[in-house]
Amino acid sequence: MIQDSFEAPFINDVHYAFDKEFLITSGNGLYTASTIGNCNTRKYHALLAASNQYNDDVNVLVANIDESVNCNAKTYHLATHKYPCLYHPQGYR
């Protein structure tokens, strides 16, 4: 069975959110893959990737989008990037 929803305490836990991955394929060579915490932790993670029809290469067309929401004069970052010893912005929270 595929789990398609996660409770907030699990998503807000950086170790849990970045250990759980998803992969969605189109059936014609396109795919999206990342972690449920929306942090690309592997080189093949992408919002949109396409396989090359002439060889086994994969071309990442859209790696990520740094989304944010402004509400009541406050900005909420939804994206997360992993750097050595740092996650910024912390959209998983």
C-alpha positions as CSV (number, residue, x, y, z in Angstrom):
1,M,0.0,0.0,0.0
2,I,1.2,3.5,-0.9
3,Q,1.1,6.1,1.9
4,D,0.0,9.3,0.3
5,S,-0.4,11.5,3.4
6,F,1.8,12.2,6.4
7,E,1.0,13.8,9.8
8,A,2.6,17.1,10.7
9,P,4.9,15.7,13.5
10,F,6.5,13.4,10.9
11,I,7.0,16.1,8.2
12,N,8.5,18.5,10.8
13,D,11.1,15.9,11.9
14,V,14.0,16.6,9.5
15,H,15.4,13.0,9.7
16,Y,12.0,11.4,9.0
17,A,11.0,13.9,6.3
18,F,14.3,13.6,4.4
19,D,14.5,9.8,4.7
20,K,11.2,9.2,3.0
21,E,11.3,9.6,-0.8
22,F,8.7,9.6,-3.6
23,L,9.0,8.9,-7.3
24,I,6.2,9.7,-9.8
25,T,6.7,8.6,-13.4
26,S,4.7,9.6,-16.5
27,G,5.4,6.4,-18.4
28,N,7.1,8.2,-21.3
29,G,10.5,9.0,-19.7
30,L,9.5,12.0,-17.5
31,Y,9.6,11.8,-13.7
32,T,9.6,13.7,-10.5
33,A,11.4,12.6,-7.3
34,S,12.4,14.1,-4.0
35,T,11.8,13.6,-0.3
36,I,8.5,14.3,1.4
37,G,10.2,17.2,3.2
38,N,10.7,18.8,-0.3
39,C,14.5,18.7,0.0
40,N,16.5,17.3,-2.9
41,T,19.1,15.1,-1.2
42,R,20.2,13.0,-4.2
43,K,21.5,14.1,-7.6
44,Y,18.6,12.5,-9.4
45,H,16.0,14.3,-7.3
46,A,14.1,16.8,-9.5
47,L,10.7,18.4,-10.0
48,L,10.9,17.5,-13.7
49,A,13.5,15.1,-15.3
50,A,13.5,13.5,-18.7
51,S,15.4,10.5,-20.0
52,N,17.5,10.9,-23.1
53,Q,16.2,8.8,-25.9
54,Y,19.7,8.3,-27.4
55,N,21.6,7.1,-24.3
56,D,21.0,6.3,-20.7
57,D,21.5,9.9,-19.5
58,V,18.8,11.7,-17.5
59,N,18.4,15.5,-18.0
60,V,17.1,17.4,-15.0
61,L,14.9,20.1,-16.5
62,V,13.6,21.7,-13.2
63,A,15.6,20.9,-10.1
64,N,13.5,22.8,-7.6
65,I,11.4,25.9,-7.0
66,D,12.0,28.2,-4.0
67,E,8.4,28.9,-3.2
68,S,7.2,31.2,-0.4
69,V,3.8,32.4,0.8
70,N,3.2,36.0,2.1
71,C,0.3,36.2,4.6
72,N,-0.4,39.0,7.0
73,A,2.9,40.6,6.5
74,K,4.8,37.4,7.3
75,T,6.7,35.2,4.8
76,Y,6.5,31.4,5.0
77,H,9.2,29.6,3.0
78,L,8.1,26.3,1.6
79,A,11.4,25.2,0.1
80,T,14.3,23.5,1.9
81,H,17.9,23.1,0.7
82,K,20.6,21.0,2.4
83,Y,24.0,22.5,2.9
84,P,26.9,21.2,5.1
85,C,25.7,21.5,8.7
86,L,22.7,23.7,7.6
87,Y,19.2,23.5,6.2
88,H,18.0,26.8,4.7
89,P,15.3,27.9,4.3
90,Q,13.5,25.5,6.6
91,G,10.3,25.0,4.6
92,Y,9.8,21.5,6.2
93,R,8.8,23.3,9.5
